[in-house]
Amino acid sequence: WRGTRNLVSMLTDFAFAPSYCHLWIELWSEIQVHGAMMATFEHDFYAHRTLLLAKLKKFKVSRLVFTGHSLGGGLAQIAHLAMLGQMSTGKLHSMELMTIAFNAPMVFYFPEVLSESTEELLDTLFDTMVNWVYHTDVFPRMPGHVDFWMPGVQDVLASVVKSRVAQSSGIKKAVSWKLLFADGRLDFVMKAMETHTAEIVGPCRLYRHVAKLHLLSPYPEEEMEVMNNEEFLEMGYTLDEEDQHIQMAEAEFLWDFHDTLPKKMARTSGYVKLRHDASKRYLAMTKDGEIYLTRTSSEGDDCAWMRRVVPVFSRTPSASFRLESKSSKQTLVAQGSSSELMAQSYEDVQDSEDHLWFLLPSGAGESFVLKNRGCERVLTASADFELALAELPEDLDAAVQLANGMHFWKMVVVA
């Protein structure tokens, strides 16, 4: 399952009233789960149940793995327990179940005292479910670790608002953020959230993780930690003044991780074509490394690009990636000093930031702005549709040009 991607799925995240599920209640009546996520899973289960059971039987499946990111990771864990219940009642043939989730929230709700059979089940789930958690991400702490996610959410929102006002691509968007959150309005939102959340703190604390947690750090000197729910809850939220800039950078990264990336960078494992909005032409690179715009996307492999993920510990967390041409196997580089685009091998540029790119939402549907981390300029085209690097415009005339799509690109997945 994919993670949060729109307002409806965001409402699903926060509708965490606990609920029983008939798919396992006869076996483990103490276990409740996140109500809205359970409803989403049941919808998917019954919508695809016939096809799913037929495939399991046809291919004689002996091992079934559930996976998902963020909201999707919560759904994967609920699906795991549901299928375990179906197998235990003989409604599904026996098979090995596993779940691999990424930054999934706490979806299981328990009373403080559990029966022996439920304790045994939790041991089984701990051995067969893994949840990979990134450092200070607040979402895996929700809703059970209130002392962490309440101040964490406030810092994330404060950082993102400040960033969006400063970096908004166009006057209209910047003004919108300013009107929504300036002059103490953000403080008012935070206070209201804190007041209303205080009413449900008790029930929130009954949510917990049952999966084995793999905690990842962005810093190379810190190794991955494996822990259970109790150890996870011992990690408090702190924002020391000396490392505030680091955690603010992480806050922006995590916003992109849960919001921008699922919407803008789905299917990162395949090749894509980059189409320029204004000219309807495609970014291309020949086998010899010549970079150009072409009217047609059918010129062999010249128009195909792979988004190669750069290890998070090699830079400040930023959701950056490099663009590798399928035709030349070279990387698209923006040379900051000369404002020139060029093709180079990854080995020649891996120690600089000239080969790192990241996406900025444009506010124009599925289009986005492609910005280089090294020179802090965006990929664009001149009036005669020659490729160029440009600074994000701040004046009104430039904002109109931006609205006309000169800096906007779309990703087209290669079949």
Secondary structure, DSSP 8 states (H G I E B T S, - for coil): -----SHHHHHHHH---EE--TTTTTT-TT-EEEHHHHHHHHHHHHHHHHHHHHHHHHTT--EEEEEEETHHHHHHHHHHHHHHHHHHTTSS---EEEEEEES----EE--SS--HHHHHHHHHHHHHEEEEEETT-SGGGTTT-HHHHHHHHHHHHHHHHHHHHHH-SSHHHHHHHHHHHTTTHHHHHHHHHHHHHGGGHHHHTTEE--SEEEEE-SSTTS--EEE-HHHHHT------GGGHHHHHHHHHHHHIIIIIHHHHS--TTS-EEEEETTT--EEEE-TT--EEEES-S-STTTT-EEEEE--GGGSSS---EEEEETTT--EEEEETTTTEEEEE-HHHHTTSSTT-EEEEE-SSTT-EEEEETTT--EEEE-TT--EEEE----SHHHHHHHHTTTT-EEEEE--
